[in-house]
Amino acid sequence: MEFHVFQCKIDKDFFVVTDEAHLDVLNDPGITPTPDDELEKIGVFGEMGPDRAAFDEGFAKRSIESQGFFRFHPKTYDPAGEPPLSMPV
């Protein structure tokens, strides 16, 4: 399967993935979390299996088969997260 990956223009942390057969589902105005947001195509990518870090391909495939798309926020790898509130400054 080739994954067609799109990124929201307003909420840049939100992505939608589909395949060639389901591209028409992207015309649904409710596909983005922010009203009036638009999707920008990132590219078309082949399968990578467990090496793909951004999303679980198996889950994405099942989601695309059942509803035509898969939406996700990618994992963050921020090494300097916010300190806990109870930590003295």
C-alpha positions as CSV (number, residue, x, y, z in Angstrom):
1,M,0.0,0.0,0.0
2,E,1.1,3.5,-0.7
3,F,0.2,6.1,2.0
4,H,-1.0,9.5,0.8
5,V,-0.1,11.8,3.7
6,F,-1.6,15.3,4.3
7,Q,-1.0,17.9,6.9
8,C,-3.5,20.5,8.2
9,K,-2.5,24.1,7.4
10,I,-3.9,25.6,10.6
11,D,-3.2,22.7,13.1
12,K,0.3,21.7,11.8
13,D,0.4,18.8,14.3
14,F,-2.5,17.0,12.7
15,F,-2.1,14.6,9.8
16,V,-4.5,12.6,7.6
17,V,-3.4,9.5,5.8
18,T,-5.3,7.6,3.1
19,D,-4.6,5.6,0.0
20,E,-5.2,6.1,-3.8
21,A,-8.6,4.4,-3.7
22,H,-10.0,6.7,-0.9
23,L,-8.7,10.1,-1.9
24,D,-12.3,11.4,-2.4
25,V,-12.9,11.1,1.4
26,L,-10.6,14.2,1.8
27,N,-13.5,16.3,0.4
28,D,-15.4,15.8,3.7
29,P,-15.3,19.1,5.6
30,G,-15.3,17.3,8.9
31,I,-12.0,15.5,8.2
32,T,-9.9,18.2,10.0
33,P,-10.3,19.0,13.7
34,T,-10.3,22.8,13.1
35,P,-13.3,24.2,11.1
36,D,-12.3,25.6,7.7
37,D,-8.8,24.1,7.9
38,E,-7.3,22.8,4.6
39,L,-5.1,19.8,3.9
40,E,-1.7,20.2,2.3
41,K,-0.2,17.1,0.6
42,I,3.1,16.0,2.2
43,G,3.7,13.2,-0.2
44,V,3.1,9.5,-1.1
45,F,5.1,7.0,0.9
46,G,5.5,3.2,0.6
47,E,5.2,0.8,3.6
48,M,8.1,0.7,6.1
49,G,6.6,-1.7,8.6
50,P,7.8,-1.3,12.2
51,D,10.5,1.1,11.2
52,R,7.9,3.9,10.6
53,A,8.1,6.2,13.6
54,A,5.2,8.6,12.9
55,F,2.3,6.2,13.0
56,D,1.4,2.5,13.3
57,E,0.9,1.2,9.7
58,G,-1.2,-1.8,10.7
59,F,-3.7,0.4,12.5
60,A,-3.6,3.0,9.6
61,K,-4.4,0.2,7.1
62,R,-7.4,-1.1,9.1
63,S,-8.7,2.5,9.6
64,I,-8.4,3.3,5.9
65,E,-10.1,0.0,5.0
66,S,-13.0,0.7,7.4
67,Q,-13.5,4.5,7.0
68,G,-11.3,5.6,4.2
69,F,-8.7,7.6,6.2
70,F,-6.5,7.6,9.3
71,R,-6.0,10.8,11.4
72,F,-3.2,11.3,13.9
73,H,-0.9,13.6,15.8
74,P,2.6,12.3,15.5
75,K,4.7,11.2,18.5
76,T,6.8,13.9,20.0
77,Y,10.4,13.3,20.8
78,D,10.9,16.5,22.8
79,P,13.9,15.9,25.1
80,A,13.3,19.0,27.2
81,G,9.7,18.6,28.3
82,E,8.0,20.8,30.9
83,P,9.2,20.2,34.5
84,P,6.6,18.8,36.9
85,L,4.7,21.5,38.8
86,S,6.0,20.2,42.2
87,M,9.6,20.7,41.2
88,P,11.3,23.7,42.8
89,V,12.6,26.3,40.3
